[in-house]
Amino acid sequence: MKTVGELDCDRANSSDGAHDGALSRSVFACTHIPRPSRSLARRLIDTTLSDEMLLTAVAQRSTFHENGFAKIPLRVCPTASVRLHIWQTCNRTLRTENIHDHRFSFHSCVLFGALEHRFWRCHPSGKLKSRFDYYPAEDAEPYRLHYSGEDQLASYGIQRIYAGQTYSITAGELHQVRAVEPSSITMLVEDRSQLLPYARVYSKRYGRMCTEIRPRRLSVVECAIMLREVATMLTGRWRWPLPIAQKSRDCRDEHLQERRSEPWPPPEMHHADRFLREAYRNAP
């Protein structure tokens, strides 16, 4: 595994930035948007949970992403967007995420857990992989993936990011993400002031045709449960990480109960775990 400095140098020298020459890498400097942090996450979550109409609007945009996490957009505006990614508790069922890029640049902070990034680029020495052009959805419409041939992709670095650390991804930069600790949670701040026309996805999951993906949406209750769980974690009321080595959930609950006088964890945390497990078990 390369050092952070070596990997950053490789990424800077990669010629596979903003694809198709649509926009230069310098355009996506991502310098004018705020960096995500635990304090920002807590303020936005608290505001959302205290406003029923806002919570409903957030839930209507929230989905279970096929790459293995719940995606909750906390704020969306024409030039920036803030969202949470919540990976499931059970690591054994984590999917291997598609290789992909983004239409926008963004900063991301790992609030809890840890992520492993693998970076890719088009290179003659790489293996052929099926490419799909991703076009975003409008409201409740499914998003579209158009097959556009094959590219030779080669990996050129792996980087791990731990809780409390912030990283940045440039628009058009190919990468792959894996949660390496259970219940990993990240907060993204997207720079949407200039967007690429589409994003690229490389995957074996789809046939060589136009594919429509309709992710399952979160209900208002599911969204509220997850946000309350994250808010409680951000207040530091219980130790991180969860004692996952316990043989059963009852043992885990007893272990946590010893640390505080109030009943813990609350029943809704069990429901959140169940929602996540069932969603990913039933995903195509």
C-alpha positions as CSV (number, residue, x, y, z in Angstrom):
1,M,0.0,0.0,0.0
2,K,1.4,3.4,-1.0
3,T,1.9,6.2,1.4
4,V,-0.5,9.2,1.3
5,G,2.1,11.4,-0.3
6,E,3.0,8.9,-3.0
7,L,-0.6,8.3,-3.9
8,D,-1.4,12.0,-4.0
9,C,1.5,12.5,-6.4
10,D,0.2,9.7,-8.6
11,R,-3.3,11.1,-8.6
12,A,-2.0,14.6,-9.5
13,N,0.0,13.1,-12.4
14,S,-2.9,11.0,-13.7
15,S,-4.1,12.1,-17.1
16,D,-7.5,10.5,-16.6
17,G,-9.2,13.5,-14.8
18,A,-12.2,15.2,-16.2
19,H,-13.1,12.8,-19.0
20,D,-13.7,13.6,-22.6
21,G,-11.9,16.9,-22.0
22,A,-15.2,18.5,-20.9
23,L,-13.6,20.5,-18.2
24,S,-10.1,20.7,-16.9
25,R,-9.0,19.4,-13.5
26,S,-8.2,22.9,-12.3
27,V,-11.8,23.9,-12.7
28,F,-12.7,21.4,-10.0
29,A,-10.4,22.7,-7.4
30,C,-13.2,22.4,-4.8
31,T,-11.8,25.3,-2.7
32,H,-14.8,27.5,-2.1
33,I,-17.1,24.9,-0.4
34,P,-16.8,24.2,3.3
35,R,-15.0,21.0,4.5
36,P,-17.2,18.5,6.2
37,S,-16.8,17.9,9.9
38,R,-18.5,16.3,12.9
39,S,-19.7,19.6,14.1
40,L,-21.3,20.5,10.7
41,A,-22.9,17.1,10.6
42,R,-24.4,17.4,14.0
43,R,-25.8,20.9,13.3
44,L,-27.4,19.8,10.0
45,I,-28.8,16.6,11.6
46,D,-30.2,18.4,14.6
47,T,-31.9,21.0,12.3
48,T,-33.4,18.2,10.2
49,L,-34.7,16.2,13.1
50,S,-36.3,19.3,14.6
51,D,-38.3,20.2,11.5
52,E,-40.9,17.7,10.3
53,M,-41.2,19.2,6.8
54,L,-37.5,19.3,6.3
55,L,-37.2,15.7,7.5
56,T,-39.9,14.6,5.1
57,A,-38.0,16.4,2.2
58,V,-34.7,14.8,3.2
59,A,-36.4,11.3,3.3
60,Q,-37.9,11.7,-0.1
61,R,-34.3,12.1,-1.5
62,S,-32.8,9.3,0.5
63,T,-32.1,5.8,-0.9
64,F,-30.4,2.5,-0.3
65,H,-27.5,2.7,-2.8
66,E,-26.7,-0.5,-4.6
67,N,-23.0,-0.1,-3.7
68,G,-23.9,-1.0,-0.1
69,F,-24.8,2.1,1.9
70,A,-27.8,4.3,2.8
71,K,-27.5,7.7,1.1
72,I,-29.1,10.6,2.9
73,P,-28.8,14.1,1.2
74,L,-29.1,16.5,4.1
75,R,-29.0,19.7,2.0
76,V,-29.3,20.2,-1.8
77,C,-28.8,23.5,-3.6
78,P,-27.7,24.5,-7.1
79,T,-24.0,24.9,-6.3
80,A,-23.5,22.5,-3.4
81,S,-24.9,19.5,-1.7
82,V,-24.3,17.8,1.7
83,R,-25.1,14.1,2.3
84,L,-24.4,11.2,4.6
85,H,-23.3,7.7,3.6
86,I,-24.1,5.0,6.2
87,W,-22.7,1.6,5.5
88,Q,-24.4,-1.4,7.0
89,T,-23.5,-2.9,10.3
90,C,-22.8,-6.4,9.1
91,N,-19.5,-6.4,7.2
92,R,-19.9,-9.9,5.9
93,T,-22.4,-8.8,3.3
94,L,-20.6,-5.8,2.0
95,R,-20.6,-5.6,-1.8
96,T,-17.7,-4.8,-3.9
97,E,-18.4,-1.3,-5.1
98,N,-18.5,-0.5,-8.8
99,I,-15.5,1.4,-10.1
100,H,-16.8,4.9,-10.8
101,D,-16.2,8.6,-11.0
102,H,-18.4,11.6,-10.1
103,R,-19.7,14.5,-12.1
104,F,-18.6,16.8,-9.3
105,S,-15.7,17.3,-7.0
106,F,-16.2,16.8,-3.3
107,H,-14.7,16.8,0.2
108,S,-15.6,13.9,2.5
109,C,-15.0,13.3,6.2
110,V,-15.1,9.9,7.8
111,L,-17.2,10.4,10.8
112,F,-16.9,6.9,12.1
113,G,-15.3,3.7,11.0
114,A,-12.8,3.5,8.1
115,L,-12.8,3.4,4.3
116,E,-10.4,1.9,1.8
117,H,-10.0,3.7,-1.5
118,R,-8.6,2.1,-4.6
119,F,-7.8,4.5,-7.5
120,W,-8.0,3.5,-11.2
121,R,-7.1,5.1,-14.5
122,C,-7.3,4.2,-18.2
123,H,-4.0,2.6,-19.2
124,P,-2.9,0.2,-22.0
125,S,-1.6,-2.3,-19.4
126,G,-5.0,-2.5,-17.7
127,K,-7.8,-5.1,-17.9
128,L,-10.8,-4.6,-20.1
129,K,-13.9,-3.6,-18.1
130,S,-17.4,-2.8,-19.3
131,R,-18.2,0.9,-19.2
132,F,-21.5,2.5,-18.6
133,D,-22.4,6.2,-18.7
134,Y,-24.5,7.2,-15.8
135,Y,-27.2,9.9,-16.2
136,P,-28.7,11.1,-12.9
137,A,-32.4,10.7,-12.1
138,E,-35.0,13.4,-11.8
139,D,-37.1,13.2,-8.6
140,A,-38.6,9.7,-8.4
141,E,-37.4,8.6,-11.8
142,P,-34.9,5.7,-12.1
143,Y,-31.4,6.6,-13.1
144,R,-30.0,5.4,-16.4
145,L,-26.8,3.5,-17.3
146,H,-25.9,3.4,-21.0
147,Y,-23.4,0.8,-22.1
148,S,-20.6,2.5,-24.0
149,G,-18.0,-0.2,-24.7
150,E,-14.9,-1.4,-22.8
151,D,-11.9,0.5,-21.4
152,Q,-8.6,-0.9,-20.1
153,L,-8.3,0.1,-16.4
154,A,-5.3,-0.3,-14.1
155,S,-5.2,0.4,-10.4
156,Y,-2.4,2.7,-9.2
157,G,-2.9,3.1,-5.5
158,I,-4.8,2.2,-2.3
159,Q,-5.4,4.6,0.5
160,R,-7.2,4.1,3.9
161,I,-9.0,6.9,5.6
162,Y,-9.9,6.6,9.2
163,A,-12.4,8.3,11.5
164,G,-11.8,12.1,11.8
165,Q,-9.8,12.3,8.5
166,T,-10.9,14.3,5.5
167,Y,-10.2,13.5,1.8
168,S,-11.1,15.0,-1.5
169,I,-12.0,13.5,-4.9
170,T,-11.8,15.4,-8.2
171,A,-14.6,15.2,-10.8
172,G,-13.8,12.5,-13.3
173,E,-11.4,10.7,-11.0
174,L,-12.0,6.9,-11.0
175,H,-12.1,5.2,-7.7
176,Q,-13.6,2.3,-5.7
177,V,-14.6,2.5,-2.0
178,R,-14.9,-0.2,0.6
179,A,-15.9,0.1,4.2
180,V,-13.3,-1.8,6.3
181,E,-15.0,-1.3,9.6
182,P,-18.7,-1.9,10.5
183,S,-21.1,1.0,10.7
184,S,-18.8,3.3,8.8
185,I,-20.3,6.7,8.2
186,T,-19.1,9.5,5.9
187,M,-20.2,13.1,5.2
188,L,-19.8,14.5,1.7
189,V,-19.8,18.2,0.7
190,E,-20.2,18.3,-3.1
191,D,-19.2,21.2,-5.3
192,R,-22.0,21.3,-7.9
193,S,-21.1,24.7,-9.4
194,Q,-19.8,23.0,-12.5
195,L,-20.8,19.4,-13.5
196,L,-19.6,16.9,-16.0
197,P,-22.4,15.8,-18.3
198,Y,-22.3,12.2,-17.0
199,A,-20.4,9.9,-14.7
200,R,-18.7,6.6,-15.6
201,V,-19.4,3.3,-14.0
202,Y,-17.5,0.1,-14.6
203,S,-19.3,-3.1,-13.6
204,K,-20.1,-6.7,-14.4
205,R,-23.6,-6.4,-12.9
206,Y,-25.4,-5.1,-16.0
207,G,-26.0,-6.3,-19.5
208,R,-24.7,-4.5,-22.6
209,M,-27.8,-2.4,-23.0
210,C,-29.4,0.7,-21.4
211,T,-30.2,-0.2,-17.8
212,E,-32.6,1.5,-15.4
213,I,-31.8,1.3,-11.7
214,R,-34.6,2.2,-9.3
215,P,-33.1,2.2,-5.7
216,R,-35.4,1.6,-2.8
217,R,-36.2,4.9,-1.0
218,L,-36.1,5.4,2.7
219,S,-39.3,6.1,4.5
220,V,-39.5,9.1,6.9
221,V,-39.4,6.7,9.8
222,E,-36.3,4.9,8.5
223,C,-34.6,8.2,7.8
224,A,-35.4,9.6,11.2
225,I,-34.1,6.5,12.9
226,M,-30.8,6.6,11.1
227,L,-30.3,10.3,11.7
228,R,-31.1,9.9,15.4
229,E,-28.5,7.1,15.6
230,V,-25.8,9.2,13.9
231,A,-26.7,12.2,16.1
232,T,-26.3,10.1,19.2
233,M,-23.0,8.8,18.0
234,L,-21.8,12.4,17.4
235,T,-22.7,13.4,21.0
236,G,-20.2,10.7,22.2
237,R,-22.8,9.0,24.5
238,W,-21.3,5.6,23.7
239,R,-17.9,4.2,22.8
240,W,-16.9,3.7,19.2
241,P,-16.6,1.2,17.7
242,L,-19.4,-1.1,18.7
243,P,-18.1,-4.2,20.5
244,I,-18.7,-6.4,17.4
245,A,-16.7,-9.3,18.9
246,Q,-19.7,-10.1,21.2
247,K,-21.3,-13.4,20.4
248,S,-24.8,-12.0,20.2
249,R,-26.8,-8.8,20.2
250,D,-27.9,-9.4,23.8
251,C,-24.3,-9.6,24.9
252,R,-23.5,-6.4,23.0
253,D,-26.5,-4.6,24.6
254,E,-25.4,-5.8,28.1
255,H,-21.9,-4.6,27.4
256,L,-23.1,-1.2,26.4
257,Q,-25.6,-1.0,29.3
258,E,-22.7,-1.3,31.8
259,R,-21.4,2.1,30.6
260,R,-24.3,4.3,31.4
261,S,-27.4,4.5,33.6
262,E,-30.0,5.1,31.0
263,P,-31.4,2.2,28.9
264,W,-29.1,1.7,25.9
265,P,-29.2,1.2,23.0
266,P,-32.7,2.5,22.3
267,P,-35.1,0.1,20.5
268,E,-34.9,2.2,17.3
269,M,-31.2,1.3,16.8
270,H,-32.3,-2.4,16.5
271,H,-34.8,-1.3,13.8
272,A,-32.2,0.6,11.9
273,D,-29.8,-2.4,11.8
274,R,-32.7,-4.6,10.6
275,F,-33.7,-2.1,7.9
276,L,-30.2,-2.0,6.6
277,R,-29.6,-5.8,6.7
278,E,-32.9,-6.5,4.9
279,A,-32.4,-3.9,2.3
280,Y,-29.0,-5.2,1.2
281,R,-30.1,-8.9,1.5
282,N,-33.0,-8.2,-0.9
283,A,-31.0,-5.9,-3.3
284,P,-30.4,-7.3,-6.8
